[in-house]
Amino acid sequence: GSGKERIRFPEPLGDVTVCHLGPPEPVTLPRYIPLRSVTLKGGLKEQYLNELSLLLNRLGLTATRGRKDDLGRIVNTILIPLLEKITPKQETASACRIDITAREGGKYVHRTLGAVGHMDLLTGLPCAVAAEMIGEGKISAKGVLGPEACLDHREFLARLEAGGVRFLEGDRMDRPLSMQSP
């Protein structure tokens, strides 16, 4: 929950307040890509849900698997139906944004890339594409690995784009970026 900042994501999300979370990418990415620093932040468009999530965590309601399961049942059966009744209907979407700073031609450059789609698309499609690539013999590595360790990133991202994930670039997240070309 530290490091709060407001950043722009692809539409329909727009500006969202994000903070540090606990996913593994800051640890796993540098194992396969020469990176000096990796941070991961996340958040929900509705700021009150971000605050509620942090509060539930601080209260220890997510400290064990049993507590997480109990909390999930309460959220899914009581909280979400209540919120759906009292909040206006909005287009649902999830997005990610990657900011890269690197030396190029003797000076530092900054690039911003993003992707947007419905949560089921952004969650399920990468798994389906990876399974296809395994079935096609395009992944020969064995074991539990992050995608950066075993996938051809250009082909993987091109397949995600063909499946409906929109990729954008620029600080305003407004320029389409095609993964179909190198």
C-alpha positions in Angstrom: 0.0 0.0 0.0 3.0 2.4 0.0 4.2 4.7 -2.8 0.8 6.0 -3.9 0.6 7.9 -7.1 -2.0 8.7 -9.8 -1.1 7.5 -13.3 -2.8 7.3 -16.6 -4.0 4.0 -18.0 -5.6 3.2 -21.4 -9.2 4.2 -21.7 -11.8 3.5 -20.4 -9.8 3.5 -17.2 -8.0 6.8 -17.4 -6.3 8.2 -14.3 -6.1 5.7 -11.4 -4.4 5.9 -8.0 -2.0 3.0 -7.6 0.4 1.7 -4.9 2.9 -1.0 -4.3 1.5 -4.6 -4.3 3.0 -8.0 -3.6 3.1 -9.9 -6.9 6.4 -11.7 -7.8 7.4 -9.9 -11.0 9.8 -7.5 -9.3 11.7 -10.6 -8.2 11.3 -12.8 -11.2 11.8 -10.4 -14.1 15.5 -9.5 -13.3 16.3 -13.2 -13.4 15.8 -13.3 -17.1 16.0 -9.7 -18.3 18.9 -7.4 -17.3 17.0 -4.8 -15.3 18.3 -2.5 -12.6 15.0 -1.9 -10.9 11.5 -3.3 -11.2 8.5 -2.1 -9.2 4.9 -3.2 -9.5 1.9 -1.1 -8.5 -1.8 -1.6 -8.8 -5.1 -0.2 -8.0 -8.8 0.0 -8.8 -10.5 2.9 -10.5 -12.8 3.3 -7.5 -10.5 4.7 -4.8 -12.8 3.6 -2.0 -12.2 0.0 -3.0 -8.5 0.5 -2.9 -8.8 1.9 0.7 -11.2 -1.0 1.7 -8.7 -3.6 0.3 -5.8 -2.0 2.3 -8.0 -1.9 5.5 -9.0 -5.5 5.2 -5.3 -6.5 4.8 -4.2 -4.4 7.8 -6.9 -6.0 9.9 -5.4 -9.4 9.1 -8.4 -10.6 7.2 -6.1 -11.9 4.4 -3.4 -13.3 6.6 -4.2 -17.0 6.1 -5.8 -19.1 3.4 -8.9 -19.7 5.6 -9.3 -16.0 6.3 -9.0 -15.2 2.6 -11.6 -17.9 1.7 -14.0 -16.5 4.4 -13.5 -12.9 3.2 -14.0 -14.0 -0.4 -17.4 -15.6 0.4 -18.5 -12.4 2.2 -17.3 -10.1 -0.6 -18.9 -12.3 -3.3 -22.2 -12.9 -1.6 -22.8 -9.6 0.2 -20.4 -6.8 -0.8 -20.4 -7.1 -4.6 -24.2 -7.4 -5.0 -24.6 -4.4 -2.7 -22.1 -2.3 -4.6 -23.7 -3.3 -7.9 -27.0 -1.9 -6.6 -25.7 1.4 -5.4 -23.0 2.3 -7.9 -23.7 3.4 -11.5 -23.0 0.9 -14.3 -19.7 1.5 -16.0 -17.8 -0.3 -18.7 -15.6 -2.9 -17.0 -12.0 -3.1 -18.1 -8.6 -3.9 -16.8 -5.3 -2.5 -17.9 -1.6 -2.6 -17.3 1.1 0.0 -17.9 4.8 -0.4 -18.2 7.2 2.5 -17.9 10.7 1.8 -19.1 13.7 4.1 -18.7 16.9 3.1 -20.5 20.0 4.5 -22.0 19.8 4.8 -25.8 22.4 6.5 -27.9 24.2 7.9 -24.8 21.1 9.5 -23.2 18.2 8.3 -21.1 14.9 7.7 -22.9 11.5 6.9 -21.4 8.8 4.8 -23.1 5.3 4.0 -21.8 3.4 1.0 -23.0 0.0 -0.2 -22.0 -2.6 -2.9 -22.6 -6.3 -2.9 -22.0 -9.1 -5.5 -22.1 -11.7 -7.1 -19.9 -10.3 -8.9 -16.9 -11.3 -12.4 -18.2 -9.4 -11.6 -21.5 -6.3 -10.3 -19.8 -6.3 -13.3 -17.4 -7.4 -16.2 -19.6 -5.9 -15.4 -23.0 -2.3 -15.3 -21.9 -2.7 -18.8 -20.4 -4.5 -20.1 -23.5 -1.8 -18.6 -25.8 1.0 -20.2 -23.7 -0.8 -23.6 -23.8 -1.2 -23.3 -27.6 2.5 -22.5 -27.9 3.4 -25.5 -25.8 1.2 -27.7 -27.9 2.8 -26.4 -31.0 6.3 -27.2 -29.7 7.3 -23.6 -29.5 8.1 -23.8 -25.7 10.6 -26.5 -24.8 11.5 -25.3 -21.3 10.4 -27.4 -18.4 9.1 -26.5 -14.9 7.2 -23.5 -13.5 8.5 -20.4 -15.3 7.4 -16.8 -15.9 6.6 -16.0 -19.5 9.8 -13.9 -19.8 11.8 -17.1 -19.2 10.4 -19.2 -22.0 8.2 -17.4 -24.5 9.1 -15.5 -27.7 7.7 -12.2 -26.6 6.9 -10.8 -30.0 4.9 -13.8 -31.0 3.2 -14.0 -27.6 2.2 -10.3 -27.7 1.1 -10.5 -31.3 -1.2 -13.4 -30.4 -2.7 -11.5 -27.5 -3.4 -8.6 -29.8 -5.0 -10.9 -32.3 -7.2 -12.2 -29.5 -8.5 -8.8 -28.6 -6.0 -7.1 -26.2 -5.4 -3.5 -27.2 -1.8 -2.2 -26.9 -1.1 1.5 -26.6 1.9 3.7 -26.1 2.8 7.2 -24.8 2.3 8.9 -21.5 -1.3 9.7 -22.4 -1.9 6.1 -23.4 -3.6 7.2 -26.6 -1.4 5.9 -29.5 -2.2 2.4 -30.8 0.8 0.1 -30.8 0.7 -2.9 -33.1 2.5 -6.1 -31.8 2.0 -7.6 -35.3 5.2 -5.9 -36.6 8.7 -6.3 -35.1 
